[in-house]
Every structure is written in structure tokens, then in C-alpha cells.
Amino acid sequence: MNSKAIREFLGWCRVLDLGMLILGWIKMVAFGSWANKVYAMMFGLEEASVRLARLQLLLNYIIAILVFNLAPYIALRVMAQSS
């Protein structure tokens, strides 16, 4: 597999990740309070801690996108332009 194919793969992964991130954010905004109540009842937690956990999950997903997808994509783009 050459670097162009990997770059194209990472580009499509970035598009899909962005779509999933937007969908997750929309779900958090639209169903946030209802979902927090349900998760709090299911796991016996306070709603504030559930809200914080869901926000941390979304932020961890953003960090994973940056580290495992965006950074390698940018590095391959820079390497392709320099050669």
C-alpha cells in the first residue's frame, strides 16, 4: 500500500469521524437531559456525573480523532508535498 492510498484512507476516515462527532453532539443536545436521567437511573448515579461522563466521552473521541487520524493525515500530506 503506497502513501497515496493511506492518505486517501485517512481522508475518508476523517470525513466519517466528523460525521459521527456531529451526530453525537446533536444527540447530546437534543436528548441530553432525557438520556442523563435514564443513564442515572440505570447505573444509580447522579445526573451531574452522567453529564460529565458523556462530555468526557465526546472530548476523548475528539482527542482520538486528532491523534490517530488527523495528525498522520497531515504528516503524509507534508511528506507528499516535500518530495
MOLINWO-V279504 format. One record per backbone hydrogen bond with DSSP energy under -0.5 kcal/mol. NH is the residue of the N-H (numbers start at 0). CO is the residue of the C=O. E is the energy in kcal/mol with one decimal. If there is no record, write none. Layout:
nh:co:e
NH:CO:E
NH:CO:E
This chain:
nh:co:e
5:1:-1.9
6:2:-2.6
7:3:-2.3
8:4:-2.5
9:5:-2.8
10:6:-2.0
11:7:-2.1
12:8:-2.4
13:9:-2.2
14:10:-1.7
15:11:-2.5
16:12:-2.9
17:13:-2.4
18:14:-2.1
19:15:-2.5
20:16:-2.5
21:17:-2.5
22:18:-2.4
23:19:-2.4
24:20:-2.2
25:21:-2.6
26:22:-2.5
27:23:-2.1
28:24:-2.3
29:25:-3.1
30:26:-2.4
31:27:-0.6
34:30:-3.0
35:31:-2.5
36:32:-1.9
37:33:-2.2
38:34:-2.9
39:35:-2.3
40:36:-2.2
41:37:-2.6
42:38:-2.4
43:39:-1.1
44:39:-1.5
49:45:-1.7
50:46:-2.6
51:47:-2.2
52:48:-2.2
53:49:-2.5
54:50:-2.0
55:51:-2.5
56:52:-2.2
57:53:-1.9
58:54:-2.5
59:55:-2.7
60:56:-1.9
61:57:-1.8
62:58:-2.2
63:59:-2.3
64:60:-2.2
65:61:-2.2
66:62:-2.6
67:63:-2.7
68:64:-1.5
69:64:-2.5
70:65:-2.2
72:68:-1.7
73:69:-2.7
74:70:-2.4
75:71:-2.5
76:72:-2.1
77:73:-2.5
78:74:-2.4
79:75:-2.1
80:76:-1.9
81:77:-1.9
82:78:-1.0
